[in-house]
Amino acid sequence: MTTSATTGITGPAPAGTEDERALPGAPVPAGDPFDQDDLPTPPGATGALLRSLLRARRGRVVVAALLLLLQQAAAQTGPLIVAYAIDRGVPAFRDGDHGPLVAVGAGYLICALGSGGFQFAFIRASARINQDALLDLRARIFRHAQALSVDFHERYTSGRLISRSTTDVESLRELLSEGLQELLGVVLAFVYISAMLLYLDIGLGALAVASFIPLYLLVRLYQRRAGLIFGRRSTAIAAVIVKFTETMNGIRPVQAFRRERANDADFHALNHRHERSNGDALMEMARYVVGSRLVANTAVAGMVLWGAYRVADGTLALGVLAAAVLYLRRLYDPIDRLGMFLNSYQSAAASLEKIAGLLAQTPSVPEASRPRPLPALTGGFPGREVVFAGVSFSYRTGGEVLPRFDLTIPAGQTVAVVGSTGAGKSTLAKLLARFYDPTEGRVLLDGVDLRELDTPELRRGVVMVTQEAFLFSGTVAENIAIGRPDASREDIEAAAKAIGADDFIRSLPDGYDTDVRKRGGRISAGQRQLVAFARALLADPAVLILDEATSSLDIPGERAVQRAMDTVLRGRTAVVIAHRLSTVEIADRVLVMEHGRVVEDGTPSDLIAGTGRFAGLHRAWRDSLA
């Protein structure tokens, strides 16, 4: 027996990082549970994201803007025609000249038809832009979430990712499909009507423009207050989705430990928080609508009174007053719709900020800037040498898990790692799989630093099979082929036969074409594990990591999986994280970890023959079988 001083591994893993499964519905950590997972958004990231979505569609955006400009020009010509009809057409008609009124009617009809036609074309063009932009955004979120490292997904719940790609994107859809048209329409109407009022009468135009000042201040106040409210609302709905997703995913332990009542209480609190944020948003909207209508009605009343006085003393034409009032009403009529736009805008702005914060996250395990190829395999077997050179590791939450150590695993050797919970076993495996990068030192595969390998080559060379073999919705054959999508049906079936999974697969209703359903729930845990081993064998990796691959199986399932392991591990370099000592018997070498340190390192037979920790564990295990 030998004990390696240079391989000491110290420091328990932080809670929740290894060998722990959080029970859905468990108490939430201290602090605000609604804000604890929100991501910081770098300055300018939100605007940059919006610009990038529109930049690829700039041509269609220009066309849509031109169509809206023409629509507003046609729509806002109506009051000018009315003024002409009152001041010129009616007097001419009294004198027997019908031409001006006929021209007025024809002009009004042309403007109405033109406005409707241009609006239809604008809605059609903008709808295509909106749908393409949202399709692009959802794809970006999905691609980016897959590219982010494992440590991000351990911190940021899947429920929040779902909220970002559904609820938040839907908020943007409402803004782009409805609110944006209202905003552009109001802006163009403001510019056009202001110009027309000043053209018709400088005094009435100045009064109208002056009335925009209190309205502008009202809009700014609403934006500031509503922005905070909608930020809280977006966070609150994400918390509701998180709670629902976690509870449904963990429905078995929820029912087994009778967490239904506690979960109901937690969900009620989250749901009530969301309800309050919605109520706050509606109250802000109500204040804005009441205030804006007060400003609008006051301005119209003032213009009518002053205009009527000027008409009476002959300094203003009646048609000009009528046109001015119509223009002002046309400007203030969409005030409520502008409020709805601001409502959509604040909601969308909060959502876009959260999406931008997500997309601004960078992988903690970056791609290699200058990838190096692995050297050609030698020795007639697929295994490669693994070296941990001066490696240490700490999680972001603090606390050193792996102090500096050195470890060499020769090509083709199977190493079993045993020890108590939190000793760093799974962390060691995650470093080898490059789910994390070491804080210091290097992990080498045949002399090449894992950080210098292209990700596809790394994933071809190093494969991990976990305790819970995750199967995707789809057929058994599709799940086996995940590691090698181009594999033929013959290759898939050959891998299953080699593992010993062919018989049970063919006994399924549709054989290899049987849909395993959500998370492989149609087949047993042992069968899922056999499928996972067939997947690993088909991928043909040089290094295989088995992270407690048999700890949740019954005795028959464990024996079937162990026979499969004999096939999969043959000739490969393997690191086996083991809780059951029966798994260790297949290893060439055993590392025993105690309180974060490797306290024993040797062959199974040498360690069993000794008096150390592993010998005691082995004797206790043998006694339990008697």
TANOR-V608499 format. One record per residue. N is the residue number from 1. RES is the residue in three letters. PSI is psi as a letter, one per 30 degrees, with the letter a starting at -180 (none if undefined). NEAR is the number of other ideal C-beta (glycine too) atoms within 10 Angstrom. Layout:
# TANOR-V608499
((N & RES & PSI & NEAR) (N & RES & PSI & NEAR))
This chain:
# TANOR-V608499
((1 & MET & k & 16) (2 & THR & k & 10) (3 & THR & k & 14) (4 & SER & j & 15) (5 & ALA & f & 11) (6 & THR & f & 13) (7 & THR & g & 17) (8 & GLY & k & 17) (9 & ILE & j & 29) (10 & THR & l & 18) (11 & GLY & j & 21) (12 & PRO & k & 16) (13 & ALA & k & 22) (14 & PRO & l & 17) (15 & ALA & k & 10) (16 & GLY & f & 12) (17 & THR & f & 18) (18 & GLU & k & 21) (19 & ASP & g & 18) (20 & GLU & k & 11) (21 & ARG & j & 10) (22 & ALA & k & 11) (23 & LEU & k & 13) (24 & PRO & k & 20) (25 & GLY & f & 22) (26 & ALA & l & 15) (27 & PRO & k & 9) (28 & VAL & k & 15) (29 & PRO & l & 8) (30 & ALA & l & 7) (31 & GLY & l & 8) (32 & ASP & j & 11) (33 & PRO & f & 18) (34 & PHE & f & 21) (35 & ASP & f & 12) (36 & GLN & f & 13) (37 & ASP & g & 15) (38 & ASP & k & 18) (39 & LEU & k & 19) (40 & PRO & k & 8) (41 & THR & j & 18) (42 & PRO & k & 11) (43 & PRO & k & 7) (44 & GLY & f & 10) (45 & ALA & e & 17) (46 & THR & e & 20) (47 & GLY & e & 11) (48 & ALA & e & 14) (49 & LEU & e & 19) (50 & LEU & e & 18) (51 & ARG & e & 11) (52 & SER & e & 14) (53 & LEU & e & 20) (54 & LEU & f & 13) (55 & ARG & e & 9) (56 & ALA & f & 12) (57 & ARG & g & 17) (58 & ARG & e & 11) (59 & GLY & e & 8) (60 & ARG & e & 15) (61 & VAL & e & 16) (62 & VAL & e & 10) (63 & VAL & e & 16) (64 & ALA & e & 24) (65 & ALA & e & 15) (66 & LEU & e & 14) (67 & LEU & e & 20) (68 & LEU & e & 23) (69 & LEU & e & 15) (70 & LEU & e & 17) (71 & GLN & e & 24) (72 & GLN & e & 23) (73 & ALA & e & 15) (74 & ALA & e & 19) (75 & ALA & e & 20) (76 & GLN & g & 22) (77 & THR & f & 19) (78 & GLY & e & 18) (79 & PRO & e & 23) (80 & LEU & e & 19) (81 & ILE & e & 19) (82 & VAL & e & 18) (83 & ALA & e & 23) (84 & TYR & e & 18) (85 & ALA & e & 22) (86 & ILE & e & 18) (87 & ASP & f & 15) (88 & ARG & e & 17) (89 & GLY & e & 23) (90 & VAL & e & 16) (91 & PRO & e & 11) (92 & ALA & e & 15) (93 & PHE & e & 16) (94 & ARG & f & 8) (95 & ASP & g & 7) (96 & GLY & g & 6) (97 & ASP & j & 13) (98 & HIS & f & 10) (99 & GLY & e & 10) (100 & PRO & e & 16) (101 & LEU & e & 16) (102 & VAL & e & 12) (103 & ALA & e & 16) (104 & VAL & e & 19) (105 & GLY & e & 13) (106 & ALA & e & 11) (107 & GLY & e & 16) (108 & TYR & e & 15) (109 & LEU & e & 10) (110 & ILE & e & 13) (111 & CYS & e & 18) (112 & ALA & e & 14) (113 & LEU & e & 11) (114 & GLY & e & 16) (115 & SER & e & 19) (116 & GLY & e & 13) (117 & GLY & e & 14) (118 & PHE & e & 20) (119 & GLN & e & 19) (120 & PHE & e & 12) (121 & ALA & e & 17) (122 & PHE & e & 23) (123 & ILE & e & 16) (124 & ARG & e & 11) (125 & ALA & e & 18) (126 & SER & e & 23) (127 & ALA & e & 13) (128 & ARG & e & 12) (129 & ILE & e & 20) (130 & ASN & e & 21) (131 & GLN & e & 13) (132 & ASP & e & 14) (133 & ALA & e & 20) (134 & LEU & e & 17) (135 & LEU & e & 11) (136 & ASP & e & 14) (137 & LEU & e & 23) (138 & ARG & e & 15) (139 & ALA & e & 11) (140 & ARG & e & 17) (141 & ILE & e & 19) (142 & PHE & e & 12) (143 & ARG & e & 10) (144 & HIS & e & 17) (145 & ALA & e & 18) (146 & GLN & e & 8) (147 & ALA & f & 14) (148 & LEU & l & 17) (149 & SER & l & 17) (150 & VAL & e & 15) (151 & ASP & e & 19) (152 & PHE & e & 18) (153 & HIS & f & 14) (154 & GLU & f & 13) (155 & ARG & e & 13) (156 & TYR & j & 18) (157 & THR & l & 18) (158 & SER & e & 14) (159 & GLY & e & 20) (160 & ARG & e & 21) (161 & LEU & e & 22) (162 & ILE & e & 16) (163 & SER & e & 23) (164 & ARG & e & 25) (165 & SER & f & 19) (166 & THR & d & 14) (167 & THR & e & 18) (168 & ASP & e & 26) (169 & VAL & e & 19) (170 & GLU & e & 14) (171 & SER & e & 25) (172 & LEU & e & 23) (173 & ARG & e & 17) (174 & GLU & e & 19) (175 & LEU & e & 23) (176 & LEU & e & 22) (177 & SER & f & 17) (178 & GLU & e & 16) (179 & GLY & e & 21) (180 & LEU & e & 20) (181 & GLN & e & 19) (182 & GLU & e & 19) (183 & LEU & e & 16) (184 & LEU & e & 19) (185 & GLY & e & 20) (186 & VAL & e & 17) (187 & VAL & e & 13) (188 & LEU & e & 18) (189 & ALA & e & 18) (190 & PHE & e & 15) (191 & VAL & e & 12) (192 & TYR & e & 19) (193 & ILE & e & 23) (194 & SER & e & 16) (195 & ALA & e & 12) (196 & MET & e & 19) (197 & LEU & e & 25) (198 & LEU & e & 15) (199 & TYR & e & 11) (200 & LEU & e & 21) (201 & ASP & k & 20) (202 & ILE & e & 10) (203 & GLY & e & 17) (204 & LEU & e & 23) (205 & GLY & e & 19) (206 & ALA & e & 12) (207 & LEU & e & 18) (208 & ALA & e & 25) (209 & VAL & e & 14) (210 & ALA & e & 11) (211 & SER & f & 19) (212 & PHE & f & 15) (213 & ILE & e & 10) (214 & PRO & e & 15) (215 & LEU & e & 19) (216 & TYR & e & 10) (217 & LEU & e & 12) (218 & LEU & e & 19) (219 & VAL & e & 18) (220 & ARG & e & 10) (221 & LEU & e & 14) (222 & TYR & e & 22) (223 & GLN & e & 15) (224 & ARG & e & 10) (225 & ARG & e & 17) (226 & ALA & e & 25) (227 & GLY & e & 17) (228 & LEU & e & 13) (229 & ILE & e & 22) (230 & PHE & f & 26) (231 & GLY & e & 20) (232 & ARG & e & 18) (233 & ARG & e & 26) (234 & SER & e & 29) (235 & THR & e & 23) (236 & ALA & e & 21) (237 & ILE & e & 23) (238 & ALA & e & 26) (239 & ALA & e & 28) (240 & VAL & e & 18) (241 & ILE & e & 22) (242 & VAL & e & 21) (243 & LYS & e & 22) (244 & PHE & e & 16) (245 & THR & e & 18) (246 & GLU & e & 19) (247 & THR & e & 19) (248 & MET & e & 10) (249 & ASN & e & 15) (250 & GLY & h & 20) (251 & ILE & e & 12) (252 & ARG & e & 9) (253 & PRO & f & 15) (254 & VAL & e & 19) (255 & GLN & e & 10) (256 & ALA & e & 10) (257 & PHE & g & 14) (258 & ARG & h & 8) (259 & ARG & g & 19) (260 & GLU & e & 13) (261 & ARG & e & 9) (262 & ALA & e & 14) (263 & ASN & e & 18) (264 & ASP & e & 12) (265 & ALA & e & 11) (266 & ASP & e & 20) (267 & PHE & e & 16) (268 & HIS & e & 10) (269 & ALA & e & 13) (270 & LEU & e & 22) (271 & ASN & e & 16) (272 & HIS & e & 11) (273 & ARG & e & 19) (274 & HIS & e & 20) (275 & GLU & e & 12) (276 & ARG & e & 14) (277 & SER & e & 19) (278 & ASN & e & 15) (279 & GLY & e & 12) (280 & ASP & e & 17) (281 & ALA & e & 19) (282 & LEU & e & 11) (283 & MET & e & 12) (284 & GLU & e & 23) (285 & MET & e & 19) (286 & ALA & e & 11) (287 & ARG & e & 16) (288 & TYR & e & 23) (289 & VAL & e & 16) (290 & VAL & e & 11) (291 & GLY & e & 19) (292 & SER & e & 20) (293 & ARG & e & 14) (294 & LEU & e & 12) (295 & VAL & e & 20) (296 & ALA & e & 19) (297 & ASN & e & 11) (298 & THR & e & 12) (299 & ALA & e & 21) (300 & VAL & e & 18) (301 & ALA & e & 10) (302 & GLY & e & 15) (303 & MET & e & 22) (304 & VAL & e & 14) (305 & LEU & e & 10) (306 & TRP & e & 15) (307 & GLY & e & 23) (308 & ALA & e & 12) (309 & TYR & e & 11) (310 & ARG & e & 17) (311 & VAL & e & 16) (312 & ALA & e & 9) (313 & ASP & g & 7) (314 & GLY & g & 7) (315 & THR & f & 11) (316 & LEU & k & 20) (317 & ALA & k & 18) (318 & LEU & e & 14) (319 & GLY & e & 21) (320 & VAL & e & 22) (321 & LEU & e & 22) (322 & ALA & e & 18) (323 & ALA & e & 26) (324 & ALA & e & 27) (325 & VAL & e & 16) (326 & LEU & e & 17) (327 & TYR & e & 27) (328 & LEU & e & 23) (329 & ARG & e & 14) (330 & ARG & e & 16) (331 & LEU & e & 24) (332 & TYR & f & 21) (333 & ASP & e & 12) (334 & PRO & g & 15) (335 & ILE & e & 19) (336 & ASP & e & 15) (337 & ARG & e & 16) (338 & LEU & e & 24) (339 & GLY & e & 24) (340 & MET & e & 16) (341 & PHE & e & 23) (342 & LEU & e & 22) (343 & ASN & e & 21) (344 & SER & e & 23) (345 & TYR & e & 23) (346 & GLN & e & 27) (347 & SER & e & 26) (348 & ALA & e & 26) (349 & ALA & e & 22) (350 & ALA & e & 23) (351 & SER & e & 27) (352 & LEU & e & 25) (353 & GLU & e & 21) (354 & LYS & e & 24) (355 & ILE & e & 28) (356 & ALA & e & 19) (357 & GLY & e & 18) (358 & LEU & e & 23) (359 & LEU & f & 21) (360 & ALA & f & 16) (361 & GLN & k & 16) (362 & THR & k & 12) (363 & PRO & k & 14) (364 & SER & f & 14) (365 & VAL & i & 19) (366 & PRO & l & 11) (367 & GLU & l & 11) (368 & ALA & k & 15) (369 & SER & e & 7) (370 & ARG & i & 6) (371 & PRO & k & 15) (372 & ARG & k & 14) (373 & PRO & l & 10) (374 & LEU & k & 18) (375 & PRO & l & 11) (376 & ALA & k & 6) (377 & LEU & k & 13) (378 & THR & l & 9) (379 & GLY & f & 10) (380 & GLY & g & 7) (381 & PHE & l & 14) (382 & PRO & f & 18) (383 & GLY & l & 24) (384 & ARG & l & 26) (385 & GLU & k & 17) (386 & VAL & k & 24) (387 & VAL & k & 18) (388 & PHE & j & 24) (389 & ALA & j & 15) (390 & GLY & h & 12) (391 & VAL & k & 23) (392 & SER & l & 18) (393 & PHE & k & 24) (394 & SER & k & 17) (395 & TYR & l & 17) (396 & ARG & f & 10) (397 & THR & f & 11) (398 & GLY & l & 7) (399 & GLY & j & 10) (400 & GLU & k & 14) (401 & VAL & e & 25) (402 & LEU & j & 24) (403 & PRO & l & 17) (404 & ARG & k & 19) (405 & PHE & l & 23) (406 & ASP & k & 15) (407 & LEU & k & 20) (408 & THR & k & 13) (409 & ILE & j & 22) (410 & PRO & l & 14) (411 & ALA & k & 20) (412 & GLY & f & 20) (413 & GLN & k & 17) (414 & THR & j & 22) (415 & VAL & k & 20) (416 & ALA & k & 23) (417 & VAL & j & 26) (418 & VAL & l & 26) (419 & GLY & l & 25) (420 & SER & l & 15) (421 & THR & k & 12) (422 & GLY & g & 21) (423 & ALA & f & 27) (424 & GLY & g & 27) (425 & LYS & e & 27) (426 & SER & e & 22) (427 & THR & e & 23) (428 & LEU & e & 28) (429 & ALA & e & 21) (430 & LYS & e & 19) (431 & LEU & e & 21) (432 & LEU & e & 22) (433 & ALA & f & 20) (434 & ARG & h & 20) (435 & PHE & f & 18) (436 & TYR & l & 21) (437 & ASP & k & 19) (438 & PRO & k & 20) (439 & THR & e & 14) (440 & GLU & l & 12) (441 & GLY & a & 20) (442 & ARG & k & 16) (443 & VAL & k & 23) (444 & LEU & k & 18) (445 & LEU & j & 25) (446 & ASP & h & 19) (447 & GLY & f & 11) (448 & VAL & k & 20) (449 & ASP & k & 16) (450 & LEU & f & 21) (451 & ARG & f & 18) (452 & GLU & g & 17) (453 & LEU & k & 22) (454 & ASP & k & 15) (455 & THR & e & 15) (456 & PRO & e & 9) (457 & GLU & e & 16) (458 & LEU & e & 21) (459 & ARG & f & 16) (460 & ARG & e & 17) (461 & GLY & f & 21) (462 & VAL & k & 23) (463 & VAL & k & 22) (464 & MET & k & 21) (465 & VAL & j & 21) (466 & THR & l & 16) (467 & GLN & e & 19) (468 & GLU & j & 17) (469 & ALA & j & 24) (470 & PHE & k & 11) (471 & LEU & k & 24) (472 & PHE & l & 12) (473 & SER & k & 13) (474 & GLY & a & 16) (475 & THR & l & 17) (476 & VAL & e & 28) (477 & ALA & e & 20) (478 & GLU & e & 17) (479 & ASN & e & 23) (480 & ILE & e & 30) (481 & ALA & g & 22) (482 & ILE & e & 17) (483 & GLY & f & 20) (484 & ARG & i & 17) (485 & PRO & f & 7) (486 & ASP & g & 6) (487 & ALA & k & 19) (488 & SER & l & 10) (489 & ARG & e & 11) (490 & GLU & e & 8) (491 & ASP & e & 14) (492 & ILE & e & 22) (493 & GLU & e & 20) (494 & ALA & e & 16) (495 & ALA & e & 27) (496 & ALA & e & 27) (497 & LYS & e & 14) (498 & ALA & e & 17) (499 & ILE & f & 28) (500 & GLY & g & 17) (501 & ALA & f & 26) (502 & ASP & e & 18) (503 & ASP & e & 9) (504 & PHE & e & 17) (505 & ILE & e & 25) (506 & ARG & f & 14) (507 & SER & f & 9) (508 & LEU & l & 17) (509 & PRO & e & 8) (510 & ASP & g & 12) (511 & GLY & b & 14) (512 & TYR & f & 18) (513 & ASP & g & 14) (514 & THR & k & 18) (515 & ASP & k & 14) (516 & VAL & f & 21) (517 & ARG & a & 12) (518 & LYS & k & 11) (519 & ARG & g & 14) (520 & GLY & g & 23) (521 & GLY & f & 11) (522 & ARG & f & 16) (523 & ILE & l & 20) (524 & SER & l & 14) (525 & ALA & e & 16) (526 & GLY & e & 22) (527 & GLN & e & 22) (528 & ARG & e & 22) (529 & GLN & e & 30) (530 & LEU & e & 26) (531 & VAL & e & 27) (532 & ALA & e & 30) (533 & PHE & e & 30) (534 & ALA & e & 31) (535 & ARG & e & 24) (536 & ALA & e & 27) (537 & LEU & e & 26) (538 & LEU & e & 20) (539 & ALA & f & 19) (540 & ASP & h & 17) (541 & PRO & l & 22) (542 & ALA & e & 23) (543 & VAL & k & 24) (544 & LEU & k & 26) (545 & ILE & k & 24) (546 & LEU & j & 30) (547 & ASP & j & 22) (548 & GLU & h & 20) (549 & ALA & f & 31) (550 & THR & g & 24) (551 & SER & f & 15) (552 & SER & g & 15) (553 & LEU & l & 20) (554 & ASP & l & 12) (555 & ILE & e & 8) (556 & PRO & e & 9) (557 & GLY & e & 18) (558 & GLU & e & 19) (559 & ARG & e & 14) (560 & ALA & e & 22) (561 & VAL & e & 27) (562 & GLN & e & 17) (563 & ARG & e & 14) (564 & ALA & e & 27) (565 & MET & e & 24) (566 & ASP & e & 11) (567 & THR & e & 15) (568 & VAL & e & 27) (569 & LEU & f & 22) (570 & ARG & j & 15) (571 & GLY & f & 14) (572 & ARG & l & 22) (573 & THR & k & 28) (574 & ALA & k & 25) (575 & VAL & j & 25) (576 & VAL & j & 26) (577 & ILE & j & 26) (578 & ALA & k & 23) (579 & HIS & e & 19) (580 & ARG & k & 16) (581 & LEU & f & 19) (582 & SER & f & 15) (583 & THR & e & 22) (584 & VAL & f & 24) (585 & GLU & f & 15) (586 & ILE & f & 17) (587 & ALA & l & 21) (588 & ASP & f & 15) (589 & ARG & k & 18) (590 & VAL & k & 27) (591 & LEU & k & 25) (592 & VAL & k & 24) (593 & MET & k & 24) (594 & GLU & j & 16) (595 & HIS & h & 14) (596 & GLY & g & 23) (597 & ARG & k & 20) (598 & VAL & j & 24) (599 & VAL & f & 20) (600 & GLU & k & 23) (601 & ASP & j & 21) (602 & GLY & a & 20) (603 & THR & l & 14) (604 & PRO & e & 18) (605 & SER & e & 10) (606 & ASP & e & 17) (607 & LEU & e & 25) (608 & ILE & e & 20) (609 & ALA & f & 13) (610 & GLY & a & 15) (611 & THR & g & 9) (612 & GLY & a & 18) (613 & ARG & e & 17) (614 & PHE & e & 27) (615 & ALA & e & 17) (616 & GLY & e & 11) (617 & LEU & e & 17) (618 & HIS & e & 20) (619 & ARG & e & 11) (620 & ALA & e & 10) (621 & TRP & e & 13) (622 & ARG & e & 11) (623 & ASP & e & 8) (624 & SER & f & 8) (625 & LEU & f & 6) (626 & ALA & none & 4))
